[in-house]
Amino acid sequence: MTQPDVFDQKVLDQNIRELQEWLRRAWQQLADPSLTAFSRRELRNQMKQCNADLRVQLQAASKRMLVPPASSGRTFAKPALRILA
C-alpha cells in the first residue's frame, strides 16, 4: 500500500465514523418531544441524505478492500520437490 492509499483510507474511515455519529445523535434528537412536526420532517430528510452518503462511503470502503495491493514485482512459485530415498 502506498502512502496516498493509506491517507485515503484514513479519510474514508473518518468520514464513515462522522456520518455514523451524526446519525446516532439525530436519532436521539428525533426522540425529543419538544420538536415540532416541521423540525421532525426536516430532521428525517437530513437523516435520509446522511444515510445515502454513508452508504456511498461504505461501498467505496468495501471496493477498496477488494482491490489487491500492488505487487512488489516478486512472484512466488511452487517449488519443485523431489523425494530422496
C-alpha atoms as one frame of an Amber mdcrd trajectory, in Angstrom:
protein
   0.000   0.000   0.000   1.405   3.372  -0.939   1.252   6.433   1.247  -1.659
   8.133  -0.609  -3.686   4.932  -0.290  -3.170   4.917   3.473  -4.170   8.580
   3.677  -7.282   7.981   1.547  -8.256   5.019   3.713  -7.903   7.088   6.888
 -10.030   9.895   5.433 -12.636   7.374   4.286 -12.735   5.753   7.740 -13.041
   9.148   9.409 -15.927  10.142   7.109 -17.738   6.904   7.901 -17.311   7.397
  11.643 -18.521  11.011  11.447 -21.619  10.050   9.459 -22.415   7.246  11.898
 -22.035   9.585  14.856 -24.234  12.219  13.212 -26.959   9.632  12.596 -26.727
   8.387  16.183 -27.208  11.904  17.526 -30.009  12.597  15.052 -31.919   9.557
  16.328 -31.536  10.850  19.868 -32.718  14.286  18.809 -35.681  12.778  16.962
 -36.883  11.301  20.265 -37.142  14.780  21.778 -40.855  15.506  22.409 -40.345
  19.269  22.068 -39.612  19.060  18.314 -42.264  20.458  16.042 -43.700  18.418
  13.190 -41.775  20.549  10.709 -38.499  20.048  12.600 -39.061  16.301  12.722
 -39.724  16.179   8.995 -36.612  18.227   8.220 -34.506  16.087  10.530 -35.780
  12.895   8.877 -34.964  14.344   5.442 -31.434  15.158   6.601 -31.133  11.663
   8.064 -32.136  10.130   4.717 -29.464  12.179   2.954 -26.860  11.269   5.561
 -27.820   7.607   5.266 -27.347   7.777   1.477 -23.945   9.445   1.942 -22.950
   6.794   4.466 -23.961   4.030   2.074 -21.761   5.565  -0.665 -18.812   5.806
   1.738 -19.268   2.198   2.866 -19.405   0.983  -0.734 -16.201   2.877  -1.506
 -14.545   1.301   1.538 -15.640  -2.198   0.526 -14.364  -1.669  -3.033 -11.033
  -0.503  -1.642 -10.776  -3.667   0.444 -11.446  -5.856  -2.614  -8.640  -4.311
  -4.675  -5.491  -6.411  -4.235  -2.416  -4.493  -3.117   0.098  -3.611  -5.806
   2.644  -6.355  -6.254   6.251  -5.681  -5.414   7.472  -7.469  -8.538   8.340
 -10.670  -6.704   6.385 -13.730  -7.605   6.279 -16.887  -5.626   6.097 -20.169
  -7.455   5.548 -23.633  -6.126   8.969 -25.240  -5.719   9.701 -28.486  -7.496
  10.058 -31.035  -4.702  11.770 -34.394  -5.028  11.595 -37.255  -2.609  15.020
 -38.755  -1.971  15.179 -42.300  -0.738
